Structures are given as structure tokens and as C-alpha cells.
Amino acid sequence: MRYRRLYTDGAVYFFTLATYKRQKILLDSSNIQLLKKSIAIVKSKHPFVIEAIVILPEHLHCLLTLPDKDHDFSTRLRLIKTEFSKKCDMKNCSLFKIEQSRRLKKEKHIWQRRFWEHQIRNEKDFNAHMDYIHYNPVKHGLVRSPKDWRYSSFISCVDKGFYDNDWGASITDNYFDKMNNAE
């Protein structure tokens, strides 16, 4: 199956990367630090700007802006996954039977093969995805307020004046259901 993706130089994209069979390997602080280091290594060789990010136990969401004359987000995401996988502590990965296709490609069972991507269309779309990212730990019941989740860019965005410190503490899931259905 071939996936059709929209590649645009200098665009902003929303991504979701999930762990293999939603294993909660990103609960371990050493794996979170490894993921951050992997992102930094790739970013140093293939620049991009992280507008927003949240790392949850079994997936992550981020908004990335690519350089003006570059559209290759697939390579960046592949390299982040590869860099992480080379050094990931496998003790936190469950012992799922690895499919033959993964064994033949010598793939570990750390990440789902694919990722979700969405090119941001305008400011309203950007803001909606920024809110989605920062509210996600609350939506998943991990914290009561976005400010309480330490693996997120929320506090950085508060410092930049994008949010009040208490934003999202009283938002209901209905807000995001309405927002997603409005598109």
C-alpha cells in the first residue's frame, strides 16, 4: 500500500507517532530523555522548529515547521525513530511476537511503522492543533491540568505568552469534539 502525503517546502505539520501496539515505553524517564536526545541529534543534521510537543506513555504529538526550501519530514521522523530504537531500553518493551515482515527487515518492536501527518492550513488550524497537543495529557486522564504534565511544551508556551498558566484545567472534551467536527 502506498501512502500519499502532501510535501510542501517550509510548511508546518502536525504529527502523531505511536509505539508498537501502544506499549507504554515512554513512561520511563530514561526513554523520554533518549527520545529528546534523538530529536536533538536529528534536528542538528536536518533542521526544523518544534512549535509544540507532548510525549505521552505510548505516543507523541508535535507541530514542526520545516525550513523554507525543505519538505522532507519523512526522513526526519524515520531518523528520530531509528536513533531512539538503537539505544532504547528494551526491558520496557513487552514481549509481543514480532511479525515475520519485521524480523526480515530487522525491525525492533518499538514504533508503529507509519505515522499520522497533517499539514497545517492556516492560523486557526495551527491554534487548534497546538491546543490539542497541550490538552492531550488531560484528555487521557494523566493529569488534571496541562501545566501538570512535564513532558510537554505547555510551560514554554505559557512563558511565551501563548497561554495562561491555568489554561485547560476546566476545558471539557466536548470543546475538542466540537473543534474537530468544525473542520
C-alpha positions in Angstrom: 0.0 0.0 0.0 1.4 3.4 -0.9 0.6 6.4 1.2 0.0 9.7 -0.4 1.5 12.5 1.6 1.5 16.2 1.0 5.0 17.6 0.9 5.4 21.4 0.9 8.6 23.3 1.5 8.7 25.3 4.7 5.3 24.0 5.9 4.1 23.4 9.4 2.9 19.9 10.1 1.1 18.1 12.9 2.4 14.6 13.6 1.5 11.6 15.8 4.0 8.9 16.3 2.8 5.8 18.3 4.7 3.0 19.9 4.3 -0.6 18.6 1.0 -1.9 19.8 0.7 1.1 22.1 3.4 -0.1 24.5 3.9 2.4 27.3 7.6 2.6 26.9 7.6 6.4 27.2 6.7 6.1 30.9 10.3 5.5 31.7 12.2 8.8 32.2 15.4 7.4 30.6 13.5 6.6 27.5 12.0 10.1 27.4 15.4 11.6 27.8 16.6 9.3 25.0 13.7 10.5 22.8 14.6 14.1 23.4 18.3 13.4 22.7 17.3 11.6 19.5 15.2 14.5 18.4 18.1 16.9 19.1 20.6 14.7 17.1 18.3 14.6 14.0 17.5 18.3 14.4 21.2 19.2 14.3 21.6 17.4 10.9 18.2 18.1 9.4 16.9 21.4 10.9 13.3 22.0 11.9 11.5 24.0 14.6 9.4 22.3 17.2 6.4 24.6 17.7 4.7 22.3 20.3 5.2 18.8 21.6 3.8 16.4 24.1 5.2 13.0 25.0 2.7 10.5 26.4 3.3 6.9 27.6 2.6 5.3 24.2 2.6 8.1 21.7 3.6 11.7 21.0 2.2 14.6 19.1 4.1 17.5 17.7 3.9 20.6 15.5 7.0 21.0 13.3 8.0 23.8 10.9 10.3 22.8 8.2 13.0 25.0 6.6 11.9 27.2 3.6 13.4 25.0 0.9 12.8 21.7 2.5 9.8 19.4 2.7 11.3 16.1 3.8 9.6 15.4 7.1 9.5 11.6 6.4 13.3 11.3 6.7 13.3 13.3 9.9 10.7 11.1 11.5 12.4 8.0 10.3 15.7 9.1 11.7 14.2 10.1 15.1 12.6 6.6 15.4 15.9 4.9 14.3 18.1 6.9 16.6 15.8 6.2 19.5 15.4 2.5 18.6 19.2 2.0 18.5 19.5 2.8 22.2 16.1 2.2 23.7 15.9 0.2 26.9 14.1 -2.9 25.6 13.2 -4.1 29.2 10.3 -1.7 29.0 9.0 -3.2 25.7 6.5 -6.0 26.1 7.3 -9.4 24.6 4.9 -9.2 21.7 5.6 -11.7 19.0 7.3 -9.8 16.2 5.8 -10.4 12.8 7.9 -12.1 10.1 7.9 -8.9 8.0 9.5 -7.0 10.9 12.0 -9.8 11.5 13.0 -9.9 7.9 13.7 -6.1 8.0 15.5 -6.5 11.3 13.0 -4.1 12.9 12.5 -3.9 16.6 9.1 -3.7 18.1 9.3 -0.1 19.4 7.4 2.1 17.0 4.4 1.6 14.7 5.7 1.7 11.2 3.6 4.6 10.0 2.8 8.0 11.5 -0.1 10.4 11.2 0.6 13.7 9.5 -1.5 16.7 8.8 -0.3 19.9 7.0 -1.4 23.0 8.9 -3.6 25.1 6.6 -3.9 28.4 8.5 -3.7 30.1 11.9 -7.0 28.7 13.1 -5.8 25.2 12.2 -2.4 25.8 13.9 -4.0 27.0 17.1 -6.4 24.1 17.2 -3.6 21.6 16.9 -1.5 23.5 19.5 -4.4 23.3 21.9 -4.9 19.6 21.1 -1.3 18.8 21.8 -1.3 20.6 25.1 -4.6 19.3 26.3 -3.8 15.7 25.4 -2.5 14.6 28.8 -5.7 15.8 30.4 -7.8 14.1 27.8 -6.0 10.8 28.5 -6.6 11.3 32.3 -2.9 11.6 33.1 -3.2 15.0 34.8 -6.0 17.5 35.7 -4.3 20.4 34.0 -1.8 20.8 31.1 0.6 22.6 33.4 1.0 19.4 35.4 2.4 17.3 32.6 6.1 17.7 32.5 6.7 16.1 29.1 5.1 18.9 27.1 5.9 22.3 25.6 3.0 23.8 27.5 5.0 25.7 30.2 7.3 27.0 27.4 4.2 28.3 25.6 3.0 29.9 28.8 6.4 31.6 29.2 6.0 33.0 25.6 2.5 34.3 26.4 0.5 31.9 24.3 -1.4 30.5 27.2 -2.4 31.4 30.8 -0.9 29.0 33.3 -4.3 27.6 34.2 -5.5 27.1 30.6 -7.1 23.7 30.0 -7.8 23.0 33.7 -11.5 23.4 33.1 -11.9 22.6 29.4 -14.1 19.6 28.7 -13.7 17.0 26.0 -16.8 18.5 24.3 -14.7 21.5 23.3 -12.3 19.3 21.3 -15.1 17.2 19.8 -16.7 20.4 18.5 -13.4 21.7 17.3 -12.6 18.5 15.4 -16.1 18.4 13.8 -15.8 22.0 12.7 -13.1 21.3 10.1 
